[in-house]
Amino acid sequence: MPRHKSPTRRRMHRAEVTRIERTSPSFITLTLHGPDLADFEPMGVDQSCRFFFRRDGQRELAMPTASHNGWLAQFLLMRPAVRPWVRLYTVRAFRPEACEMDIEFVLHGDHADSGPASAFTLHARPGDPVGLFPEAIGYLPTAQSQLLVGDESAVPALLSILEQSPPDLIGDAYIEVPTRRDIRPVAAPAGVTVHWLPRDDHTAVPGQLALKTVTSSWKVPPDQRIYCWVAGESGLPTGLRRYLVKEQGVPKSDVSFLGYWRHGKSSHG
């Protein structure tokens, strides 16, 4: 079974920020617009996208122009003075008729020195230029009964999956967030139980609360095939996959696990 599925067309798209919304204390949603998004190929669910934005002091957004994976070599050859920041995010919503896209960002601390993406998001203004490059989806369900687990970095993907799921989906979704004020209504199918897991502890490693909760309380339903999607800080998907496969007997082919980031390690680019 493939671990991901990529769009058939992959090229750079330019857009600009049009709206900024503080979704909750730890999340900000940027709405992006531009005619260049007219031929963006949406795949839905947890589709990721490379997000390019200017570094401090850069007046223009210089971007690679190559399609498919050729962009990376071009990006690495750019002079440091003009090379933009690039990070990987989930497309929260896409409205092709309006050439409009939402991307939701989690703030790693409510301050501008917590990383370039958080700083950009906190200071974003309408008209700011950005670049987008479509990537793959990792949610490839093999069963109607599902276990969905993620920390705050996976919240946009989890909510997108739940909102686009068929109404007969059944299972559990465990969503870890930094604080109780980050809990929000979820448009989930009636057969899915949503468990919000607020840490309320700024010193705790993200994802460990979800890992501890699921491994101590969740079991494979009897006589059911289960599909599991787990994403977030690398310790969560790797630890939970080990539990699911070795202790719950879930086949490896029925587990999609995505390490979005690693605690204590900064992203490259």
LUMKOLLUM-104596 format. One record per residue (C-alpha): residue in one letter; x negated, y, z; residue number from 1. Coordinates in steps of 0.02 Angstrom, whole numbers, plus 32768, in hexadecimal, padded with zeros to 4 digits. Example, Ala and Ser with C-alpha at 12.3 -4.5 7.8 and 13.67 -1.06 7.14 Angstrom:
<nodes>
['A', [7D99, 7F1F, 8186], 1]
['S', [7D54, 7FCB, 8165], 2]
</nodes>
This chain:
<nodes>
['M', [8000, 8000, 8000], 1]
['P', [7FB8, 80AD, 7FD4], 2]
['R', [7F8E, 811C, 8067], 3]
['H', [7FC3, 81B9, 800C], 4]
['K', [8016, 81F5, 7F6C], 5]
['S', [7FDA, 828C, 7F0A], 6]
['P', [8038, 8301, 7E96], 7]
['T', [801D, 82E8, 7DDC], 8]
['R', [7FED, 839F, 7DC2], 9]
['R', [7F6D, 83F0, 7E33], 10]
['R', [7F2D, 849F, 7E13], 11]
['M', [7F0F, 853F, 7E73], 12]
['H', [7FA3, 85B0, 7E97], 13]
['R', [7F9C, 8665, 7ED2], 14]
['A', [801F, 86B4, 7F41], 15]
['E', [8032, 873A, 7FC5], 16]
['V', [807C, 8745, 8073], 17]
['T', [812B, 878E, 8073], 18]
['R', [816E, 8764, 8121], 19]
['I', [8126, 873A, 81CB], 20]
['E', [8190, 86E6, 8252], 21]
['R', [815C, 86B6, 8302], 22]
['T', [81B7, 860F, 8306], 23]
['S', [818B, 85ED, 83BD], 24]
['P', [80FE, 861F, 8433], 25]
['S', [8084, 85A5, 83DF], 26]
['F', [80C1, 85AD, 832B], 27]
['I', [80C8, 862F, 82A0], 28]
['T', [811A, 8615, 81F7], 29]
['L', [80D9, 8672, 815F], 30]
['T', [8147, 8680, 80C5], 31]
['L', [80E5, 8689, 8023], 32]
['H', [8122, 86C3, 7F7A], 33]
['G', [80DD, 86D2, 7ECA], 34]
['P', [810C, 86A8, 7E16], 35]
['D', [8077, 8633, 7E13], 36]
['L', [80DB, 85BD, 7E82], 37]
['A', [815A, 859E, 7DF7], 38]
['D', [8101, 84FF, 7DC1], 39]
['F', [80CA, 84C4, 7E6D], 40]
['E', [80F9, 840B, 7E76], 41]
['P', [8153, 83EC, 7F1C], 42]
['M', [814E, 833C, 7F63], 43]
['G', [81AB, 835F, 8004], 44]
['V', [8199, 830C, 80AF], 45]
['D', [80E6, 8324, 80F0], 46]
['Q', [8095, 836C, 8054], 47]
['S', [7FF2, 83C2, 807D], 48]
['C', [7FA7, 8457, 8026], 49]
['R', [7EFD, 84AB, 8026], 50]
['F', [7F16, 855C, 8066], 51]
['F', [7E95, 85DF, 8031], 52]
['F', [7E87, 8688, 8088], 53]
['R', [7E0A, 8716, 8095], 54]
['R', [7D7F, 8721, 8114], 55]
['D', [7D69, 87C0, 8178], 56]
['G', [7D21, 884A, 810C], 57]
['Q', [7D56, 87FD, 8066], 58]
['R', [7DBE, 8873, 7FFB], 59]
['E', [7DEB, 87F3, 7F77], 60]
['L', [7E1D, 873C, 7F83], 61]
['A', [7DA2, 86DC, 7F16], 62]
['M', [7DDF, 862D, 7EF0], 63]
['P', [7DA4, 8594, 7E92], 64]
['T', [7DF9, 857C, 7DEB], 65]
['A', [7DDD, 84C3, 7DC9], 66]
['S', [7E6F, 8449, 7DC9], 67]
['H', [7E77, 83A4, 7E27], 68]
['N', [7DDF, 837C, 7E93], 69]
['G', [7D67, 83E7, 7E2F], 70]
['W', [7D95, 847C, 7E9B], 71]
['L', [7D29, 843F, 7F2C], 72]
['A', [7C83, 8442, 7ECF], 73]
['Q', [7CAF, 84EE, 7E8C], 74]
['F', [7CDD, 8529, 7F3B], 75]
['L', [7C38, 84ED, 7F86], 76]
['L', [7BD5, 8547, 7EFF], 77]
['M', [7C28, 85EF, 7F26], 78]
['R', [7BB9, 8670, 7F79], 79]
['P', [7BDA, 8677, 8036], 80]
['A', [7C05, 8730, 8026], 81]
['V', [7C9A, 870D, 7FB5], 82]
['R', [7CCB, 865D, 7FEA], 83]
['P', [7D77, 865E, 803F], 84]
['W', [7DB0, 85F9, 80D4], 85]
['V', [7E10, 855B, 80A8], 86]
['R', [7E79, 84EE, 811B], 87]
['L', [7EF6, 8460, 8103], 88]
['Y', [7FAC, 847E, 8131], 89]
['T', [8056, 842F, 8115], 90]
['V', [80D5, 8481, 80A3], 91]
['R', [8162, 84A4, 811E], 92]
['A', [81E0, 84D4, 8098], 93]
['F', [81DE, 84FC, 7FDF], 94]
['R', [8264, 855B, 7F7F], 95]
['P', [8234, 854B, 7EC7], 96]
['E', [82C1, 85B9, 7E87], 97]
['A', [8278, 864A, 7EEC], 98]
['C', [81C0, 861A, 7ED4], 99]
['E', [81B7, 861B, 7F91], 100]
['M', [815F, 85AB, 800F], 101]
['D', [815A, 85A2, 80CD], 102]
['I', [80C0, 8566, 812B], 103]
['E', [80C7, 8556, 81E7], 104]
['F', [8028, 8570, 824C], 105]
['V', [8003, 8538, 82FC], 106]
['L', [7F9F, 85B5, 8362], 107]
['H', [7F12, 8565, 83C4], 108]
['G', [7F20, 85E3, 844F], 109]
['D', [7F79, 868A, 8441], 110]
['H', [7EDE, 86EC, 8411], 111]
['A', [7E81, 8718, 8374], 112]
['D', [7DDC, 86C3, 83A0], 113]
['S', [7E26, 8613, 83A2], 114]
['G', [7DF8, 85F4, 82EC], 115]
['P', [7E00, 864C, 8243], 116]
['A', [7EAB, 8606, 8214], 117]
['S', [7EF8, 863D, 82BA], 118]
['A', [7EA7, 86E8, 82A7], 119]
['F', [7EE8, 86FA, 81F5], 120]
['T', [7F97, 86C4, 8228], 121]
['L', [7F9F, 8739, 82BD], 122]
['H', [7F67, 87CE, 8252], 123]
['A', [7FC2, 87A0, 81B1], 124]
['R', [8020, 882B, 8158], 125]
['P', [8096, 882B, 80C2], 126]
['G', [802E, 8835, 8024], 127]
['D', [7F9B, 87D0, 8065], 128]
['P', [7F5C, 8760, 7FD7], 129]
['V', [7F4D, 86A4, 7FEF], 130]
['G', [7F26, 860D, 7F85], 131]
['L', [7F76, 8561, 7F82], 132]
['F', [7F40, 84BA, 7F3C], 133]
['P', [7FBB, 8428, 7F48], 134]
['E', [7F83, 8388, 7F9E], 135]
['A', [7FD3, 82E1, 7FC8], 136]
['I', [805C, 8299, 8036], 137]
['G', [8033, 8216, 80BA], 138]
['Y', [80E4, 81EB, 80ED], 139]
['L', [8109, 814F, 8087], 140]
['P', [818D, 80EE, 80E9], 141]
['T', [819A, 8033, 80DD], 142]
['A', [8231, 801B, 8150], 143]
['Q', [82D2, 8072, 8185], 144]
['S', [82A3, 8066, 823E], 145]
['Q', [8215, 80DF, 8264], 146]
['L', [81A2, 8124, 82E9], 147]
['L', [8166, 81D6, 82C9], 148]
['V', [80E3, 8222, 833D], 149]
['G', [807D, 82C2, 8338], 150]
['D', [8030, 834F, 839B], 151]
['E', [804B, 8408, 8375], 152]
['S', [7FE1, 8402, 82D7], 153]
['A', [805C, 8382, 8292], 154]
['V', [80FB, 83E1, 82C2], 155]
['P', [8117, 842D, 8214], 156]
['A', [8103, 8382, 81C3], 157]
['L', [8170, 832A, 8244], 158]
['L', [81FE, 83A7, 8235], 159]
['S', [81F3, 83A3, 8177], 160]
['I', [81FD, 82E5, 8178], 161]
['L', [8293, 82E4, 81EE], 162]
['E', [82EF, 836A, 818B], 163]
['Q', [82D9, 830C, 80E8], 164]
['S', [82F9, 825C, 8129], 165]
['P', [8392, 81F9, 80F1], 166]
['P', [8423, 81FE, 816D], 167]
['D', [8413, 8143, 8192], 168]
['L', [8361, 8152, 81D5], 169]
['I', [834D, 810A, 8285], 170]
['G', [82C0, 8110, 8302], 171]
['D', [8261, 8187, 8374], 172]
['A', [81FF, 8227, 835A], 173]
['Y', [8183, 825F, 83E0], 174]
['I', [814D, 8314, 83CC], 175]
['E', [80C8, 835D, 843F], 176]
['V', [80C0, 841A, 844D], 177]
['P', [805A, 8492, 84B9], 178]
['T', [80EA, 84D8, 8521], 179]
['R', [81A2, 84BF, 8547], 180]
['R', [81C9, 855F, 84E9], 181]
['D', [818F, 850A, 8448], 182]
['I', [8221, 848F, 844E], 183]
['R', [82A2, 84B6, 83C7], 184]
['P', [833D, 846B, 8377], 185]
['V', [8318, 83DF, 82FB], 186]
['A', [8382, 83AE, 8266], 187]
['A', [8361, 82F4, 827B], 188]
['P', [83CE, 8261, 8243], 189]
['A', [8448, 8228, 82C9], 190]
['G', [83ED, 8183, 82DE], 191]
['V', [8346, 81D4, 830A], 192]
['T', [8321, 8200, 83BF], 193]
['V', [82B0, 8299, 83CB], 194]
['H', [823E, 829E, 8464], 195]
['W', [81ED, 8348, 8484], 196]
['L', [814E, 833C, 84EA], 197]
['P', [8116, 83E6, 852B], 198]
['R', [8067, 83E3, 8578], 199]
['D', [8072, 8484, 85DC], 200]
['D', [7FB8, 846B, 85FE], 201]
['H', [7F3F, 84D3, 8596], 202]
['T', [7EAB, 8467, 85CB], 203]
['A', [7EF3, 83C1, 858B], 204]
['V', [7EB7, 8378, 84E6], 205]
['P', [7F45, 8382, 8467], 206]
['G', [7F90, 82DA, 8438], 207]
['Q', [7F61, 827E, 84D6], 208]
['L', [800C, 829A, 8527], 209]
['A', [8062, 824F, 848D], 210]
['L', [7FE8, 81BE, 848A], 211]
['K', [8003, 8197, 8543], 212]
['T', [80C0, 81A9, 8535], 213]
['V', [80D5, 8138, 849E], 214]
['T', [805B, 80B0, 84D8], 215]
['S', [80AE, 80A8, 8583], 216]
['S', [8165, 80AC, 854F], 217]
['W', [8180, 807D, 8498], 218]
['K', [8191, 7FCB, 8458], 219]
['V', [81BA, 7F87, 83AC], 220]
['P', [8276, 7F6A, 83A2], 221]
['P', [829E, 7EB0, 839D], 222]
['D', [82B7, 7E63, 82F2], 223]
['Q', [8290, 7F05, 8296], 224]
['R', [820A, 7F38, 821D], 225]
['I', [81C7, 7FE1, 8253], 226]
['Y', [816C, 8068, 81F2], 227]
['C', [80FB, 80DA, 8259], 228]
['W', [80BB, 8187, 8229], 229]
['V', [803F, 81D6, 82A2], 230]
['A', [7FDF, 8279, 828B], 231]
['G', [7F7F, 82FB, 82ED], 232]
['E', [7EDC, 8309, 834C], 233]
['S', [7E74, 8271, 8317], 234]
['G', [7E80, 821B, 83C0], 235]
['L', [7F3D, 820B, 83B0], 236]
['P', [7F4D, 81B1, 8308], 237]
['T', [7EB5, 8141, 8323], 238]
['G', [7EE8, 8113, 83D5], 239]
['L', [7F9F, 80F6, 83AB], 240]
['R', [7F78, 8091, 830F], 241]
['R', [7F0D, 801D, 837A], 242]
['Y', [7F9E, 8006, 83F4], 243]
['L', [801F, 7FEA, 836C], 244]
['V', [7FB8, 7F69, 830D], 245]
['K', [7F63, 7F0C, 839B], 246]
['E', [7FE6, 7F12, 8424], 247]
['Q', [808A, 7F25, 83C5], 248]
['G', [8060, 7EBD, 832E], 249]
['V', [808B, 7F43, 82AD], 250]
['P', [8037, 7F1A, 8206], 251]
['K', [7FB0, 7F98, 81D6], 252]
['S', [800C, 7FB5, 8132], 253]
['D', [80A1, 7FF9, 8194], 254]
['V', [803C, 807E, 81F1], 255]
['S', [8010, 8126, 81A3], 256]
['F', [7F93, 8181, 8213], 257]
['L', [7F4B, 822C, 81EE], 258]
['G', [7EC4, 8284, 8252], 259]
['Y', [7EE4, 833C, 822E], 260]
['W', [7E57, 837C, 829C], 261]
['R', [7DDC, 834C, 8325], 262]
['H', [7DD6, 839B, 83D0], 263]
['G', [7D38, 8401, 83E8], 264]
['K', [7D0B, 83FE, 832F], 265]
['S', [7D29, 8491, 82BB], 266]
['S', [7D66, 8476, 8209], 267]
['H', [7CED, 848E, 8179], 268]
['G', [7D0C, 8516, 80F7], 269]
</nodes>
